[in-house]
Amino acid sequence: MEKYSRIVVGFVLCFCLSFRYGEAELEKFKHPTKSIDGSLSFLVIGDWGRRGEFNQSEVALQMGGIGEKLDIDFVVSTGDNFYDNGLTGEHDTAFEESFSKIYTASSLQKQWYSVLGNHDYRGDAEAQLSLLLRKIDTRWICLRSFIVNAELAEIFFVDTTPFVNMYFTDAEGHTYDWRGIASRKAYLANLLKDLESALRESNAKWKIVVGHHAIRSIGHHGDTHELIKHILPLLRANNVDMYINGHDHCLQHISGSKSPVQFLTSGGGSKAWKGDIDEQNRTGTIFYYDGQGFMSVGLTEAEASIVFHDVFGKILYNLNLSKEQLRAAM
């Protein structure tokens, strides 16, 4: 059954749009849901790839159990997929040692949709985008920015690292792989144009945007001001329901103050920062956990159920969103 499911998923995944940056739109994948009622469920994990260390293997074990219980459709990775400095190339053994050999549960043998984080850009960023990795492990789908059309929801994955000024002006001794970004200004302008167009044209019941960096966070890195300036206005203008990120090694939920956008952080895939919290930036914060874990999302036409799980599988926080209530707040 597992083999059959992977074959079916691999078959139905197709490229509906394929354009080069600097010209037009975002690449889109279709991922039909398996359920008769059209509901959708998936897991979200971020900041994980440490060859099983820092409780990565323990989190993976719990993901497998929750994934089986929910019969998930796929997994979302919010970036920083391989520590500390990404992959060295397509043949880096860290890919299998931090991914294939860690997330071995049968329920996790579904498509993984991943974005790049800042640590991924410190290595060979192009390697993670390589088709060779998809051959090594067919679950792996990683692009800079793209869209997953899962019928009930459209999930817009955004490459947030190039937005952050410090990686260009004060790299703190780190080297970043900008080979795929010939002109930062043109790259960001095209990405924003493509994202705005895609969000505006989407008729999905749920609109979800995924990036590595937080728009709102009370964790170690805090708010990302470049995203507040450039991305947040697009979310508000186009009725986006959730913005999901990693980067801060914690789990958190912050509610938007000027729109119904919900800010959700799932960056507890391995190493966590205990006690690292900005008490001065708590506006809108509903839940914060400074430990390891992951998030599960269940969607129907009317409701969203978001659950944060810790490294032992314990439910830390349960958020139920009504589509009717969100619509009324718009």
BELTACOR-V271815 format. One record per pair of residues at least 24 apart in sequence whose C-alpha atoms are under 6 Angstrom apart, sorted by the first residue. I is the first residue (numbers start at 1). GAP is how many residues later the second one is. D is the distance in Angstrom with one decimal. If there is no record, write none. Layout:
# BELTACOR-V271815
i: (I I)
gap: (GAP GAP)
d: (D D)
This chain:
# BELTACOR-V271815
i: (22 25 26 27 28 28 28 29 30 30 31 31 32 39 39 40 40 41 41 41 41 42 42 42 42 42 42 43 43 43 44 44 44 44 45 45 45 45 46 46 46 46 46 46 46 47 47 47 47 47 48 48 48 49 49 49 49 50 50 51 51 54 54 55 56 56 59 59 60 62 64 64 67 68 74 74 75 76 76 77 78 78 78 78 79 79 79 79 80 80 80 85 85 85 86 86 86 86 87 87 88 88 89 89 90 110 111 112 112 112 113 114 115 117 118 121 121 122 122 152 152 153 153 153 153 154 154 155 155 156 157 157 157 158 160 200 207 207 208 208 208 209 210 210 210 211 212 212 212 213 213 214 218 218 218 219 219 220 220 250 250 250 251 251 252 252 253 253 254 254 254 255 260 260 266 268 268 269)
gap: (168 169 120 119 118 119 120 119 118 119 118 119 118 260 261 258 259 31 32 256 257 30 31 32 33 254 255 32 252 253 31 32 33 251 32 221 224 249 31 32 33 200 220 221 223 32 33 34 220 222 33 221 222 32 33 34 49 33 48 46 47 216 217 215 213 214 234 252 43 251 41 43 40 39 36 37 37 36 37 37 37 134 167 168 36 37 38 133 37 39 40 34 37 38 33 34 36 37 36 37 35 36 35 38 37 29 28 27 28 29 28 28 27 95 43 55 56 53 54 52 53 51 52 53 54 50 53 53 54 53 52 53 54 53 51 38 33 34 33 34 35 34 33 34 35 34 33 34 35 32 34 31 59 60 63 29 58 28 56 39 40 41 37 38 35 36 33 34 30 31 32 29 66 69 28 24 25 24)
d: (5.9 5.2 5.2 4.9 5.8 4.6 5.9 4.9 5.9 4.8 5.9 4.8 5.4 5.6 4.7 5.7 5.1 4.9 5.7 5.5 4.3 4.9 5.6 5.2 5.4 5.9 5.4 4.8 5.7 4.4 5.9 4.7 5.9 5.0 5.1 5.7 5.7 5.2 5.3 4.7 5.6 5.2 5.7 4.2 5.3 6.0 4.7 5.9 5.2 5.3 5.7 4.2 4.8 5.0 4.2 5.7 4.9 5.8 5.7 5.2 4.1 5.1 5.1 5.5 5.9 4.4 6.0 4.9 5.6 5.3 5.0 5.7 5.3 5.0 5.2 5.1 4.7 5.8 5.0 4.5 5.9 5.1 5.5 5.2 5.1 4.8 4.3 5.3 4.3 5.3 5.5 5.3 4.9 4.9 5.7 4.0 5.9 4.3 5.2 5.5 5.7 5.4 5.7 5.2 4.9 5.9 4.4 5.4 5.3 5.9 5.1 4.7 5.7 5.4 5.7 5.2 5.3 5.7 4.5 6.0 5.7 5.3 5.8 4.6 5.9 5.9 5.3 4.8 5.6 4.6 5.9 4.7 6.0 5.0 5.8 5.9 4.9 5.6 5.9 5.0 6.0 4.9 5.8 4.8 5.8 5.0 4.9 5.0 5.7 5.7 5.3 5.5 5.7 5.0 5.8 5.8 4.8 6.0 5.6 5.8 4.8 5.6 5.8 5.1 5.2 4.3 5.7 5.0 5.2 4.3 5.6 5.1 5.9 6.0 5.7 4.1 4.9 5.9)
